[in-house]
Amino acid sequence: MDDRLDPFYYRPQFKNAIESLGKRKRISLISKFVIHPPEYPRTYSESGYQLIRSQNVRPTGLDIKSNPVYFSEETLKNKRKIKPTIGDLLVVRSGVNAGDASIVEQEYPDCIVGADTLMARFKETVNPKFIQVFFATNLGKLILSRYITGATNKHVSPHSFNKIEIPTLDFTFQQLAVDKFEKGLDEKNKGEKKSAELLKQIDTKILEELIINLPVLPPNTIENRMFKTGWQKVTGNRFDPKKYSKQSEDLIACIENSPVRKVPLKSLVVHSVAGDWGLDEKEAVNPKLFTKCLVVRATEFDNNYNLNIENSRAKFRFISNVKLKKLDIKPKDFLLEKSGGSPDQPVGRISILENELLENNTIGYSNFIQKFRVDTEQVLPEYLFCFLKTIHNIKLTDVMQSQTNGIRNLIMREYWNQSIILPDKKKQKEVADTIYQMRAEAKQTEIDAQQGFEQTKKEIEKLILE
């Protein structure tokens, strides 16, 4: 028996997976070392040493461009700095992505590795890239998961990582697996790029169809950020400067200047109600008074498509039957993110409830979300969904929000009063049909790219097991 007492470690599927590898060796026998880099002070600077964080380590490769943070030379004075070199394997040590692994494929002389990542350096008997490829396959993920501890806070230690067994293929087969992986990844990236280009065309298409001319943003200088506004505009209104800047006023004006008919959103809304987070199972002491609901949260809003509710992350809560009746959820109702957001993403994301979701679940939604229904005699819900999604993408909802204690809140009065460009029903349907088709094509392209990559990983598994 090993030094683990929990039953998870001894599940038969782990033993079967490891034995299927045939010839294999523990990482401790093929590595020069596996180390846990030190914790660095959380005093960041504008430049200096860049910290490679766990979010930079991805199964498809190292990406240091995402959200970089730096330490000055003074901050790290007399500190032990762990610098990666070509061929080192970085492994996420803790968190939801624990076990993700990526090889260092070029020199990063000004980068250091932090405490949320392990670093392994291998002997000449193995192609380091093959280790990354192996851990990217379902077989490799399964074997690695055996050595990850913790339910809510996943964790892999250097001691545990050293015990993982790796297939010992000869160099020819290792390189063949790597070549297959890189070719499959290249095809996947091409598909995702094509999908992203299709999605970018959606907003352009809507702006063209509705004759909306976006303002040209001036350089982001102090002079261009300074402005004056009249006291009459501010009296009885908001005092924060965001609404009154020239950039904000130009963005609002580009909607108002469209020659197509416009109406305020509130004139289209026939029903609106705030959400309810509900209770967990233990709190719902009288089950007869509650209904178990799939509760939609802001995290389920998909920036590119509609709602993305993954089974593993779906949240079920118990909502009182009285409240559920008031929510009165029906197909083509809208869900609006009214609180939350992030530094680079304003609130105001929109989704529309489709039949498929409602047929398979009893739906609720959190108190950070507002639901509303529109008069279908005036507006097609599908058209309004496309329009409001573009409104968010061009960051017009950024003008309609306030921020307190780090949480962004949509100013609902301004959101309801915003102008909706409303052509006749025939034009609405034409626009909606076109956009839905473009979005469906983009999504299918993305799915095909991902499925193709999954097939590549299956082929690599087969190569390993033969």
Order of alpha helices (4+ residues) and beta strands (2+ residues): alpha-beta-alpha-beta-beta-beta-beta-beta-beta-beta-beta-beta-alpha-alpha-alpha-beta-alpha-alpha-alpha-alpha-beta-beta-beta-beta-alpha-beta-beta-beta-alpha-beta-beta-alpha-beta-beta-alpha-beta-alpha
